[in-house]
Amino acid sequence: MNLFDHFDFIAPYYDQIFIRQGVPLLAEFVAPDPAQRLLDVGGGTGRVAQFFVGRVAQICILDPSPRMLTEGGRKGICVTRGEAERIPFGASTFDRIIVVDAFHHMRDHRQAVREFMRVLRPGGRLVIEEPDIAHRAIKLIALAEKLLLMRSRFFPAQELAGLFGQLGAHLRIERNGHVYWLVVDKT
């Protein structure tokens, strides 16, 4: 475990540094409904979750960083401290789960995938948005995160899809520029 928490350090400035674009495309893949519950895993400051306010019945951010969650809570969004590998909600709790630019920071990717599928209800949808490591700029970002001693592992889209193995899901990969989305529909 790192002694220095990068996300706690940058939390007050995160939304100004990482301007969110492309929400309409993400929202298209998520296909939210006003009666649904949405979980934003690794959602920190709520910079993405805030765009789903009014599009779903309930939104909750799950993140391990207390200072990131403080920023998310200021936006009036439900926040819960925790990690993707041990999601503190019961089975089949959420209709939609989003993981935006966070999967590569998780400690145990296989366990995180199992947890996503556990808390996602049958017929629900998970959308993972990740930088595409096939692009040179993303390779530089991955190197920078390694030099900063961040726990990052960037997955090629097909390898990420492979983590879902026999978990009862229909998968598709969408791409746009240096980003890809893995859209997972739980059967």
Secondary structure as the mmCIF struct_conf table of DSSP 4:
data_model
#
loop_
_struct_conf.conf_type_id
_struct_conf.id
_struct_conf.beg_label_comp_id
_struct_conf.beg_label_asym_id
_struct_conf.beg_label_seq_id
_struct_conf.end_label_comp_id
_struct_conf.end_label_asym_id
_struct_conf.end_label_seq_id
BEND BEND1 LEU A 3 PHE A 4
HELX_RH_AL_P HELX_RH_AL_P1 HIS A 6 ILE A 10
HELX_RH_3T_P HELX_RH_3T_P1 ALA A 11 TYR A 13
HELX_RH_AL_P HELX_RH_AL_P2 TYR A 14 ILE A 17
BEND BEND2 PHE A 18 PHE A 18
HELX_RH_AL_P HELX_RH_AL_P3 VAL A 23 VAL A 30
TURN_TY1_P TURN_TY1_P1 PRO A 34 ALA A 35
STRN STRN1 ARG A 37 VAL A 41
TURN_TY1_P TURN_TY1_P2 GLY A 42 GLY A 42
TURN_TY1_P TURN_TY1_P3 GLY A 44 THR A 45
TURN_TY1_P TURN_TY1_P4 ARG A 47 VAL A 48
HELX_RH_3T_P HELX_RH_3T_P2 ALA A 49 PHE A 52
STRN STRN2 VAL A 53 VAL A 53
TURN_TY1_P TURN_TY1_P5 GLY A 54 ARG A 55
STRN STRN3 VAL A 56 VAL A 56
BEND BEND3 ALA A 57 ALA A 57
STRN STRN4 GLN A 58 ASP A 63
BEND BEND4 PRO A 64 PRO A 64
HELX_RH_AL_P HELX_RH_AL_P4 PRO A 66 GLY A 73
TURN_TY1_P TURN_TY1_P6 ARG A 74 GLY A 76
STRN STRN5 CYS A 78 ARG A 81
HELX_RH_3T_P HELX_RH_3T_P3 ALA A 84 ARG A 86
BEND BEND5 PRO A 88 PHE A 89
TURN_TY1_P TURN_TY1_P7 ALA A 91 SER A 92
STRN STRN6 PHE A 94 VAL A 100
BEND BEND6 ASP A 101 ASP A 101
HELX_RH_3T_P HELX_RH_3T_P4 PHE A 103 HIS A 105
BEND BEND7 ARG A 107 ARG A 107
HELX_RH_AL_P HELX_RH_AL_P5 HIS A 109 VAL A 119
STRN STRN7 LEU A 120 PRO A 131
TURN_TY1_P TURN_TY1_P8 ILE A 133 ALA A 134
BEND BEND8 HIS A 135 HIS A 135
HELX_RH_AL_P HELX_RH_AL_P6 ARG A 136 LEU A 147
TURN_TY1_P TURN_TY1_P9 LEU A 148 LEU A 149
HELX_LH_PP_P HELX_LH_PP_P1 PHE A 154 PRO A 156
HELX_RH_AL_P HELX_RH_AL_P7 ALA A 157 GLY A 162
TURN_TY1_P TURN_TY1_P10 LEU A 163 GLN A 166
BEND BEND9 LEU A 167 GLY A 168
STRN STRN8 ALA A 169 ASN A 176
TURN_TY1_P TURN_TY1_P11 GLY A 177 HIS A 178
STRN STRN9 VAL A 179 LYS A 186
#
